[in-house]
């Protein structure tokens, strides 16, 4: 019997895009999958859209819960899944029709099995807000470049390397046997936290250069959530500083990244003094710009 893939779709008030996400699963050339749609307390038409698929296809599972946020919704899906592999998909994104097939092909060619700890991931493309398949921008770097991906993901995430959740493809045992779940106390950048913990397990990494995931570009989304983004990123770094302990490489990387994020988002007062000195040249430019701005306003 062919291996089963569990696709987990958390959805909170994204009923307008959910059909497109689910249709990209139905279109998959690999057909032995289950799709778990987790309605995370939506108040829109999410339930109506999801239940329409239950009537004709037994591969769909639908559950509604009180709002827990994306980490909690994904964890619910992980508790329910029965597949050998995990494919996450946010309700406003979509997959290329061959994504599942391509990941399983590269796994087979690698000589590894579903019993190994494997993280397979692909390239992806940005799509327009109202037409995700009309891609207009390709990510500059969506692949780990060194033999130390843990160091890369801590130091370079967001400003050098960025891989969306649905670009990944996991063996289920990473979550089932190792007990990994998304941290529900982290409401933004929870994926970074999870990937750090996964990479600490030193899984096999397999990359597919084809763009097999479509990421919807929603105008204004990032600018509306800048504060949440930097606070979430700092929260993740502080968590791993505490868990790893001072003196470890992970502590050093996380401490640097925490201060780099604070500097990049202009939260200078929250930086450690050492890193204020480290970023002194940039700080001089920052304060000079603020001074000139104030002088201009007083004229």
N, C-alpha and C positions, 0 to 999 in steps of 0.2 A: 504494500500500500504506500502511496506517495506521502511524503512528509507534509504536514499541515502548517500553514502560516496563519498566525493570529494577527489581524489588523485591528488596532485600537484607536477609535476616534472619539476624543472628548469634544463636547459641544456645549457652549454656553452662548445663547442668543446669536447663533450664527446659522439659523435655519435657512437664510437666503443663499448661503453658499454650500450647505450640507449636501444637497443633491449632487452638485458637481463633484464633491469629494468622493461620495459613495459611488457615483457612476464610474469614477476612475478605478474603483476596485472591481466593479462588475466587468469592466472592460479588460481586466488582466488576462494575459495569455496563459498564465498558470492559474488553474481553477480550484485547487484544493486549499481553500482558505475559509476562515470564519471571520466575520467582521462584527466587532463589539462596539456598538454606539452607546456612549455614556452621556446621557442628558444631564448636565451638571446644574440643575435648577433653572433651566431656561424659562423665560416668560414670553417667548415669541412662538413661532410655528415649528420649532425643532421637533416636538413630539409627532406632529402630523406628518412631517417629511420622513422621519425615521420609521414610523409604523407602516408607511406605505410599502416599504421594502420587505417587511416581515410576512406579508400575505403570500408572496410568490417565491420566496427563496429562504430555505431553512438554514442557510449559512449565516444569516443575520441574527444577532442577539441584541436586544435593546433593554437598557435599564435606566431608570430615572432616579436621581438622588438629590438631596439638598445640596446647594452650592458649596463645593469644597475647593474650587479653584482647579486649574489645570493639573497640578501634581496629584490631587486627590482623585480626580476623574481618571487619570492614567493608572493610578494604583488600583482603582476599582476594576478596570479592564484587565490588569495583570492578575488579579485574584480570580477572575472568571475564565481566563483564556486556557485553552487546552492544546494549543499548537506546539510545534517543535521550534518554530521561529517567531520572532516578534517584529511587526512593522507598525510603527506609530504614524499617525496621520492627523494633523489638526484639521478641524472642520472647514477651514477656509482655504486649504491647500489641495493639491492633487498629485497623483502619481502617473508617470508614464506607463502605458499599457503593458510594457515588458519588464517593469521594475522587479517584480517578484521572481520572474523567470531568470532574469540576468543575475540576480544575487545567488540563486540556487545553482546556477551554472558555474559561477566562479568558485563557489564552495566545493562543488564536485571536482572541478579541475585542480583545486588546491590539495586534494588528498585528505582534507580534514573532514570531520563528521559533526553531526548535530550534538554529539556528546562533548565536543571541545568547546572552549570559551572563544567565541568568534564575534567580532564586530566587523561587518561588511558595510561599506558606505559608498555613495556615488556622488558624482557631480550634480549640480542642480542649476536651475535658471530662474530668474525673476520674471513674473508675469504681470500684466496690467491688472489694476484693481477690478475692473468689470469684465476682463477677458484674460484669465490666467494663462491661457495657451498662446496668447500673443506676447511672446517674450521679447524683452527690450534691453536687457542688461545681463551679462554673465559675470558671476563672482570672480574676483581676481585670484583668490586662493581658497580652495575648498578641499585641500589635501594636506595631511601631515607630511612635513618635509624631512624629518630627522628620524633617528632610531630611538628618540625619547619623546613619544607623543604626549606623555603626562606633563613634561616640562613645557611643551609647545602649547597645550590647551590652557595651562595656567597663565603663562606669560603673554601669549599672543592672541588669545581669544578676543574676538570682536574687532580689534584694530588691525590684525594681520590675517587671521584665519577665522572663518565662520562656516559652520556646517549645520543646517537646520535639522530638527529632530527627524523629519520624515525622509531625509537622505540616508539615514542609518537603517540597518537590518541586523537583528541580534539573534543569537541562539537563545532559546528560552531559558536554558539552565543558568545563564548569567543572573536572571532575576529569580528563578525558581529555587535553584540549589544554593545560591549565595545569599538569598533573602534580600536582594537589593530592591529598593522602592524609591520613588521620588519623595523628597523631603517636603512635607506639606506645610512646614513652617516657613518655607521660602516661596514667595508668590511670584517672583520675577527672577529669571536666571536659574531656575530650578534644574533646567537641563544641563547647564554647565556643572553644577554640583554633582549630578548623577553621572555625567561622563567622566569626571575626575575620579569618582569612586570605582567606576568600571575599569578605567585605565590603570588604576592601582592593582588590579587583578592580573595585569599583563596579558590581555587576550590576544589572539591572533587578529591582525588587522588586514583587511582585504579592500582594495580600492577599485572602483569601476569608473573609468574616465568619461563615460557617457552621461549626459544630463537626463537623469531618470526621475527627478523630483521637481515639481513646479511650486514656487513660493510666491504667494500673492502679495504684491506690493500695495499696501493700503496707505494712501496719502495722509500725512499728518499723524499716523499712529505713533511713530517713534518720538516725534516732537512733543506729543501730548503726554508721553510716559517717561520723559528723560529722568525725572527724579526717581521714579520706581526702578528704572534700569540701573542707575549708579548705586542706589541703595541695595538693590538685590545682588549686584555684583560684589559690592563690598561685604555684604552679609555672607556670601559664599566663601570669600577669601578668609574672612575672620573665622568662619567655622573650621576651615581646614588648617588654619594656623593653630587653633586650639586643639584639634585632633592630632596633628602631627607632632607638635611640641617644638620649642625653639631649638635651633641647631641642626634640624633636618633640612634636606634640600627643599621639600615641599613647603615647609614653613618660610624659608627664604624667598621662594618663588611667589608664594601667596602674599607675603608682606609687600614685596615689590609691586605686585599687580594691584593690590589694594590702594597703594599710594599713587600708582600711575593712573588708575581710574579716577581717584579723587582729583588729581591734577588735571586730567583731561576734561572732567566735568566741572572744573573751576570750583571745587570744594576745598580751597587751599587751607582754610582754618582747621580742617579735620585731618590733615596730613601729619605724619610723624615728622619731628624736627629734622631727623637725619635725611629724610627724603625731600624736605624743603630745601636743604642745602644741595642735595643731589640734583634737584631740578631748578637750581638757582637761576640759571640763564633764562629758562622759560618763565620763571616767576618774575624776573625783572621786566620782561616784555609784558607780562600780564598786568603788573601793577603800574607800569608806565602807561599802558593803554587806558587803565581806569583813571589815572590822574589826568591825562589829556581829555578824557571824556568829561570829567567833572569841571575842568577849566573851561571847556567849550560850553557847558550848560550854564556857567555863571556869567558868561559874557552877555 
